[in-house]
Amino acid sequence: MAKTIKANIPAGELNQKWASYKAQAKLVSPNNRKKLEVIVVGTGLAGASAAASLAEMGYNVKSFCFQDSPRRAHSVAAQGGVNAMKNYQNDGDSIYRMFIDTLKGGDFRSREANTYRLAECSASLIDQAVAQGVPFGREYSGYLKNRSFGGVQVSRTFYARGQTGQQLLLGAYQALMRQTETGKIKLYSRHEMLDLVLIDGKAKGIIARHLDTGKIERHGAHLVVLATGGFGKIYYLSTLAMGCNASAIWRAHKKGAYMANPSWTQIHPTSLPQSGPYQSKLTLMSESLRNDGRIWVPKAKNDQRSPNQIPENERDYYLERKYPSFGNLAPRDIASRSAKEQIDAGKGVGTLQNAVYLDFAHAIAEYGKDVIEQRYGNLFTMYQKITGINAYEEPMKISPSAHFSMGGLWVDYDLMTTIPGLFAIGESNFSDHGANRLGANSLLQACVDGYYIAPYTIQNYLADEINTPKTNINHPAFEEAELNARQQLQQFVNCKGSKTAEEFHKELGKILYDKCGLSRSESGLKQAINTIQQLRDEFNENLLVPGDVEDINSELEKAGRVYDYMELAELMCKDALSRDESCGAHFREEYQTEDGEALRNDQDYAYTSAWEWTGNPSEPLLNKEELVFEFVKPIQRSYK
Amino acid sequence: MKIHLNVWRQKHKDSKGAIVKYSLNEVAPEMSFLEMLDMLNLKLAKKGERPIEFDHDCREGICGQCGLMINGIAHGPLKNTTTCQLHMRSFKDGDTIYIEPFKAKAFPVIRDLKVDRSAFDAIIAAGGYVSVNTGQAPEANSVMVTHDEAESAFDSAACIGCGACVATCKNASAALFTSAKISHLAKLPQGKKESEQRTVNMVNRMENLEFGHCTNTEACEVECPQEISVLNIARMNFEYNKAKL
């Protein structure tokens, strides 16, 4: 039966909640810490920062990643920056303002207390990163520089050229590697988690596969932290890395962790368009380009002229027209949906007519080519490498692409899932961004969860575990989980059908992008659910995986990930279908204002959907966490 | 486009590898190099053969996981470009392309084109960090870093750890990789304090792994997708000598 769930938010004023939590949290003495073991899956910003911080405190950490080095986790690809409330620009910023921006950006579908804590902890992160040697942009005076980003009116974004994610991740990775040298972290690269192991209802370990050998291993601990990132790759074409996947969180879901708002996916407005059926991913161009680039399409349908031949009065700068106060800096969901409207209306550009122009001609005329080169040189170079086009001479072609999962495992204020001892941090949880994430808040959330929140809340949990002996990996729960994982892999190999996992993934991605992407409708979603069920049946009967289980086998890795996507995809559609309103990235065609904006329904839908696995992927159970707005009254979001 | 491929296939670390020939008829110039390999792998899988194992992840030139020797050049013919950012428009219809793994004693082949670069992690673990625990940091603007210091540190910090420098070097030296991290941290006031200790530890670790010595051919800089300068190696030598004097 459906339940109403509680997030364990501390009482008190908004700005006192985290302070009072920390003051009352239980501690573990240094002598006891060395007896306790923690598993952290994922080595992106959230995973690496949590693993390093916990090891520094004295806990024994086992750190897992599927990449060949922890430094390659996909946080590395974030370009634009990281938000933090320092108010160095004296432009009216405050923790409260940052909290409101994030809450409003998320269309009032996030938890007040969590969102406030994100803003509250942001300043410390910049201090920590600078101390680690992250080379943030500097003024000539030597002080830190800021830039502005979509959805806000202050400059609070810190950046390291267009490689902020890389530099922050290297800081966290280096902190992690430092602890491997002390022996407090044992690193397992090229390992993929296959299952979560529960003993007496608590998370006590994982089953993992060594990807170089195919060997299946058991790892026990006193608790498990998932920091496995987002699952936007479910759409196949996305800005994510090829290996990004939902398997860790999905398998945890099947062991009892609730999935929250799984359909809320951020579709990024400025990625490069698909150029053909062979395409494997869409490269993101930093949103910072929208600071100076102007977005437009031809006013006429099917206009085949080259962009420079289209005169000013035959262009539609639709964002500036529709949203005069934010213009090209409208938030991502709005910018993406507007682009789709234009493309669907037959005004898309490029050979597949699937893009819009991002034009720098005006900025170059105003500031000179040198200034634009200084600001975005690396992005222009990257654009040329991929497309062969010089964007100083003709506009870039951009299109929306799946990017960030606002949804993820449901967690309480402690970032603990509904399974005791299972924590989810960073993008793998759902907690801070509501129905739409603001640019440069993703790096922030990953770091804040890993450096500043998890170390307190995990210690609070471990304080009750000091007398618990080491987990016995010969426990029947481990045996059963290993056997199941092994059987599943063997089934994939034994199926000997005619379609590869990648082919299934492409089909699934297309269904989701069309029916559960930028806009959703009741009939489209119902149709998608049907098609996904059929595709899943076909997957089970007709999958082709060459090679063996106990060997290095990329095709087998993909098969496991796509299998999980097939189940998650149906839940995403069911989630979108259950919410008869539009909010942030979730745009239901039936619920829009007269001028086509999202129509939110606070009376009936001010809750987080937390889905429970019932054993049948077609029959998930909906539980609700009511969103109580104690300190802020939700308003209609407007960027006009 | 029609493309002929000569690809290194090797079953395991200790087995003997060999070049195997393949041909593809429907290569589009807009395809990335790795998408061309995806196409070949799909063909192989459909025929019931084992696809070619190769490393890749972000496919946007920043994670450093991809890396192939393409016609004998690390990451292929384009300057300052990772394998994943290389596109087939850089080749002609009818071309023959040789594809091999990054070969070095310190990078053993795992299978086909996949190699083990964990030796790089071991070098970083020896000292490639600032020893600051979470929570110890002072207010960020309390220590000034000039614009030029930050930019110069960034140039060194931009290394993606792909290993092209090692694969290209006739001695399989890791000098460019190691020196980039030493320089990045030595150039910043936050990292300067422990520079001597760091340099000695990292250089010693590099020597103990199976990398060769640097003989200043500067080939590494030419092949580096991130344009990491060999001046970093000079800086490493300077820091090392300073520590040893």
Interface residues (C-beta under 8 A of the other chain):
Chain A: S49 A52 S53 E56 Q67 D68 S69 P70 R71 R72 H74 V76 A77 K86 Y88 S124 I126 D127 Q128 A129 V130 A131 Q132 G133 P135 F136 G137 R138 E139 Y140 S141 G142 Y143 L144 A160 R161 Q163 G165 Q166 Q167 L170 Y173 Q174 A175 M177 R178 T180 E181 L187 S189 D212 A241 M242 G243 S275 G276 Y278 Q279 S280 K281 T283 L284 M382 K385 I386 G388 Y451 Y452 P455 S498 T500 E502 E503 L544 P546 G547 I552 S554 E555
Chain B: A28 E30 M31 S32 L34 E35 D38 M39 L42 L44 A45 K46 G48 E49 R50 P51 E53 D55 H56 D57 C58 R59 E60 G61 I62 C63 G64 Q65 L78 T81 Q85 H87 R89 I110 R111 K114 D116 R117 S118 F120 D121 I124 A125 A126 G128 Y129 V130 S131 V132 N133 T134 G135 Q136 A137 P138 E139 A140 N141 V143 M144 V145 T146 H147 E149 A150 E151 A153 F154 A157 A158 I160 G161 H184 L185 L188 Q190 G191
